[in-house]
Amino acid sequence: MKVFKFGGASVKDAEGVRNLSTILKQYSNEYPVVIVSAMGKTTNALEVIAHNVLYNKTELEASIQVVETYHNTIVSELFLNVNHPVFSIVNDLLADLRTILQTNVSTNYNFVYDQIIGFGELLSTTIVSEYLNQFGVENIWLDVRNHIKTDVNYRRANVDWEITEQLIKPLKHNHSIVVTQGFLGSDTKNTTTLGREGSDYTAAIFAYCLDAESVTIWKDVPGVLNADPRYFKEAQLLEQLSYTEAIELAFYGASVIHPKTLQPLQKKGITLYVKSFLNPKAKGTKVNADLGITPKVPCYIVKKQEILICISSLDFSYIVEENISDIFSVLHRFKMKVNLIQNSAISFSICVEDIFNNLEHVLEYFRVSYKVSYVSNVSLYTVRHYNTDATNSITKNKDILLQQRTQDTLQIVTK
């Protein structure tokens, strides 16, 4: 059993769907489970719809039409027979989206977001599944919400592993390719999501429950690189990574692998491959239990639009365990993702992501007991396995607000 995951870039247009089909045809006798993300930038477009339905209804219709036109264009290019059932299936899904928008009475953005955002994956997998059948690759379309069960923590739901495993295990005996959605799950009644970029995690969930041989993530890059080529020149392919090294890189923000993906794979020793859908025969990157990293080079990660918050005591008393517990309790309550911490005798600095737009609430709580300052829109640079050249390249000509080093990792916050 193999599990494949194809990201949005791999199915951003009709040519991408055709290429995916060509790749899968080579594996049609191995019956892989295929996880597919929303097409192209559809998730971003649906986020606009989620915003508009609550806060800007005058722009709602235009934002819906963007999604409709995009998918209808791809369908028209893939299916020349206008009587093909895919047209009515896609139209029904789009009608379901409109119904949710028209009948929604909730003002909880996180809940509304999850009910809307999953239509990207439902549409993409429907189109892919129907095209595969037309292409001669027999497959079964599966609604992942019937198999991955979660709590009600909308936008970052936690998997109920016991129930999920019971629901997925029967697929072991399936003798056909299965096409299903990434990113989605459900609670007892409603759609939930596993966190942005959560399709990789979906692949790991299926692999764990099916005792799969491997997971392959198909990307528009050769594999895991030691740096994001958008920000760093001369990025190198990492041919092999240990689970530990990959988890470290994912934790610090390496965008190729979702942070939660590696934990279930490591538990069962399932190999992860990251390969290029543009060059599927290339070697790519292998992640397994072997130690270390090959080649042993510095790895660069940058996270933009971070917030550096500096907290200090009002009366020059020490920042001690009680204070730190209080600080993290507030951060947890408002779902602030902490990417760096540093403390001194009377101050505590944190670099965070405000994914849920809760910064003002957090600052309000902190200001009751502490002196607080913050700098928004900072960049957090992380270098794993840094050396002198790497340190010089990352710090040169930058306004450094905070710097921290361990034996293997250098982090700096810059404005």
Beta strands, then each sheet from edge to edge (+ up, - down):
strand 1: 2-6
strand 2: 33-36
strand 3: 139-142
strand 4: 177-181
strand 5: 184-186
strand 6: 191-193
strand 7: 214-219
strand 8: 240-242
strand 9: 271-276
strand 10: 285-288
strand 11: 293-294
strand 12: 299-313
strand 13: 337-343
strand 14: 347-353
strand 15: 370-384
strand 16: 400-405
strand 17: 409-414
sheet 1: 3+ 4+ 2+ 1+ 7+ 9+ 10- 8- 11+
sheet 2: 5+ 6-
sheet 3: 13+ 14- 12+ 15- 17+ 16-
end
